[in-house]
Structures are given as C-alpha cells and as structure tokens.
Amino acid sequence: ELKESLETLPPAKHAKAMLGYLRDMAGGAKKLYRTKLMLVGAENVGKTSLVKMLSSIWTGNSNAALQHTGDTLSTDGIDITKSTFRYDNSQGKVGRFPSEEIPIEVLFFDFGGQELYYTTHQFFLSARSVYIVVFPVTTKFEDSRVVFWI
C-alpha cells in the first residue's frame, strides 16, 4: 500500500503536505470524486430546469427529466444542490485500479439571473469548477449577455 501511496503522491512544495498525504493514505483515506457545476446566465433562461434535467438523467430517473411542468420559480440568490451518480469503471478508465462503480458527486450552483444578485455571485465562483452559460437561442446573440458571463 505504501508503494501505491508513493506512486500517487501529489506534487507538493512542502514536506508537511507530503507527510499529511501519506498519513491520510495510511489511515484508509479514499479519493473523492466531486465537481462543482456552475450554471450562470440571465434570469428565466432555464438554469433551474437544466439542473433538474441533468440530475434526473444522471441518477437514472430519466422519466422525471422529460416531465416539464413549467412551474419553476425564479431563483433567489443561489440554489446549491447535490446529486450523486455512479460511473461504470469496470474498464478501469478512472484511477489506477478498475472497480465496478465510482460514485461521482456533482454540486450544482444555480445562480439567480437577476442583476441584483450579480455582486454576490463572485464569492462563489472558483477556477476549479465547470461553468455552463445558459442563454435563450431564440434571442439575438448581442441581447443574450453571453459575453458578460464569459
């Protein structure tokens, strides 16, 4: 096990960080597969509906994803929801050792699109996230404010 720990050492500039990593590995620490998915865009463009659809599909409830009721209210501020889905890793494409399934946790950050909230969004944005800019394709590109979000 120590050999595996040494092979997967993260690049570290400080010995303290390396020792902490080895201590965690010796204590049975597991890798956590988690990502933040940030949905940004103007108000009423479908960010919340997209979160519901992706979450339903990824958790295996695809029938719920197809049922659009149209009763989604505008998001106030930010809604953070968590969805966990299982990735079939029987081919060993993730990590060093194949396993049947890997749980992957997605944290959806659904930002309210009203201009009132734009100043507070900056406190949640991070470089280590995946961003989706949601906009209506029925409007002119200049009116969609995509450039603002990028």
HELIX and SHEET records of a PDB file:
HELIX    1   1 LEU A    2  GLU A    7  1                                   6    
HELIX    2   2 ALA A   15  ALA A   26  1                                  12    
HELIX    3   3 LYS A   47  TRP A   58  1                                  12    
HELIX    4   4 SER A   62  LEU A   66  1                                   5    
HELIX    5   5 GLU A  115  TYR A  117  5                                   3    
HELIX    6   6 TYR A  118  HIS A  121  1                                   4    
HELIX    7   7 PHE A  141  ASP A  143  5                                   3    
HELIX    8   8 VAL A  146  TRP A  149  1                                   4    
SHEET    1   A 4 ILE A  78  ASP A  88  0                                        
SHEET    2   A 4 GLU A 101  PHE A 111 -1                                        
SHEET    3   A 4 TYR A  33  VAL A  40  1                                        
SHEET    4   A 4 VAL A 130  VAL A 133  1                                        
END                                                                             
